Amino acid sequence: MDINEVKKIVTDTAASAGKKVGEVANKTKIKFALANLQSDLDELYEKLGKLHYDAISTGVNNGTKESAVITKIDSIKSDMEVLKAEVGVFPKAGKVCSECGKSIPKSSAFCPYCGKEIDS
C-alpha cells in the first residue's frame, strides 16, 4: 500500500466520521425542537381544558377562544410530524407511508390516512 492509498483511506474515513457527527448533531437539534414543541402543546392542552371548564361552569361561550387554541394545537402537531419524519422517530408500530409520511402499523397493506397501497 503506497502513501496515496493511505491518504485516501484516511480522507474517506474522516469525511465519513464528519458526516456521521453532522447527522447526530442534526438529530439532536430536531429532538430538542420536538421537546420544545411538546412543552408548547402541553400548555395549549391545559389552556384548552381551562377554557372549556370555564365555559361549562360559568355558562359563557368560549367557542372562539377554544377554536383558536385548537388551531394552534393542530399546527404544532403538524410541525411535530414533519420533524419526526425528518429525524426518523416513529412509534414502535412500524412503517411510514411514502405518500403522506405518517406512521402506520407494520401489517398495513394500505395507509389508513391517505389510502396509498403500501409496498411490502
Phi and psi in degrees as a GROMACS rama.xvg file:
@    title "Ramachandran Plot"
@    xaxis  label "Phi"
@    yaxis  label "Psi"
@TYPE xy
-92.1886  174.12  ASP-2
-62.5904  -33.2374  ILE-3
-67.0147  -38.3791  ASN-4
-65.8781  -40.1857  GLU-5
-63.6156  -44.2051  VAL-6
-59.6519  -42.6568  LYS-7
-63.9691  -44.0666  LYS-8
-61.8924  -45.2623  ILE-9
-63.8676  -43.7012  VAL-10
-63.2761  -45.5839  THR-11
-62.8993  -41.9226  ASP-12
-63.998  -43.6876  THR-13
-64.1634  -40.8826  ALA-14
-64.6236  -41.6705  ALA-15
-64.3751  -43.6791  SER-16
-64.3753  -41.5734  ALA-17
-62.3657  -40.5945  GLY-18
-63.5708  -43.5223  LYS-19
-63.5586  -42.463  LYS-20
-61.3104  -42.0495  VAL-21
-61.8718  -41.4575  GLY-22
-63.7682  -43.604  GLU-23
-63.5591  -43.0922  VAL-24
-62.9919  -41.6111  ALA-25
-65.2499  -43.165  ASN-26
-63.0629  -37.9827  LYS-27
-64.0935  -42.8768  THR-28
-61.6822  -42.5949  LYS-29
-66.1908  -42.4934  ILE-30
-64.0779  -36.1416  LYS-31
-65.4604  -43.2426  PHE-32
-62.4735  -39.6726  ALA-33
-62.2396  -41.4917  LEU-34
-63.2931  -40.7501  ALA-35
-65.0679  -42.5404  ASN-36
-64.641  -37.9427  LEU-37
-62.9418  -39.6454  GLN-38
-63.197  -44.5316  SER-39
-61.4491  -40.8977  ASP-40
-63.3375  -43.5021  LEU-41
-59.9104  -42.387  ASP-42
-63.4562  -40.3279  GLU-43
-67.5469  -39.404  LEU-44
-61.8176  -40.7606  TYR-45
-63.9498  -43.7244  GLU-46
-63.1778  -42.0371  LYS-47
-62.5601  -42.3733  LEU-48
-61.8021  -42.566  GLY-49
-64.87  -43.8745  LYS-50
-60.0217  -43.1025  LEU-51
-67.1857  -43.442  HIS-52
-59.2156  -47.8124  TYR-53
-60.1482  -40.1496  ASP-54
-63.2885  -42.4765  ALA-55
-72.0482  -43.4162  ILE-56
-73.9666  -29.0745  SER-57
-104.046  -14.5108  THR-58
79.2198  7.49128  GLY-59
-88.4893  131.974  VAL-60
-77.8115  114.861  ASN-61
-105.001  22.9975  ASN-62
-52.8637  -43.7785  GLY-63
-66.0158  -43.988  THR-64
-65.2947  -42.4738  LYS-65
-63.0832  -41.9082  GLU-66
-61.4591  -39.135  SER-67
-64.4077  -41.3411  ALA-68
-66.9808  -41.3679  VAL-69
-61.5676  -40.5735  ILE-70
-61.1064  -41.9972  THR-71
-64.7393  -42.1384  LYS-72
-59.7654  -47.6757  ILE-73
-60.816  -39.3503  ASP-74
-64.3294  -45.0021  SER-75
-64.8321  -42.4315  ILE-76
-61.7033  -38.9451  LYS-77
-64.5695  -45.0067  SER-78
-60.286  -39.4286  ASP-79
-65.9514  -39.2789  MET-80
-62.0861  -41.3138  GLU-81
-62.1746  -46.2294  VAL-82
-65.0768  -40.3638  LEU-83
-62.4088  -41.3773  LYS-84
-64.7373  -38.1253  ALA-85
-66.2759  -39.9648  GLU-86
-90.6861  -12.078  VAL-87
81.074  28.953  GLY-88
-95.8387  106.813  VAL-89
-128.567  153.031  PHE-90
-58.5421  159.742  PRO-91
-55.1355  -25.5618  LYS-92
-52.3005  -38.3269  ALA-93
151.707  -85.7704  GLY-94
-106.49  170.526  LYS-95
-125.875  131.471  VAL-96
-69.726  128.818  CYS-97
-73.6355  -15.6237  SER-98
-86.4527  -53.8271  GLU-99
-106.528  -12.1615  CYS-100
81.1046  4.83011  GLY-101
-84.0607  152.523  LYS-102
-77.742  134.395  SER-103
-134.046  159.908  ILE-104
-62.0054  148.673  PRO-105
-56.6495  -36.8209  LYS-106
-79.7007  -1.91208  SER-107
-67.6735  131.727  SER-108
-92.6582  -25.1804  ALA-109
-133.749  148.999  PHE-110
-71.1263  127.434  CYS-111
-72.4021  -10.3205  PRO-112
-95.8374  -45.3326  TYR-113
-118.341  -10.2624  CYS-114
86.7163  -0.45234  GLY-115
-63.9595  139.215  LYS-116
-70.3023  134.985  GLU-117
-96.1763  128.379  ILE-118
-70.4321  138.518  ASP-119
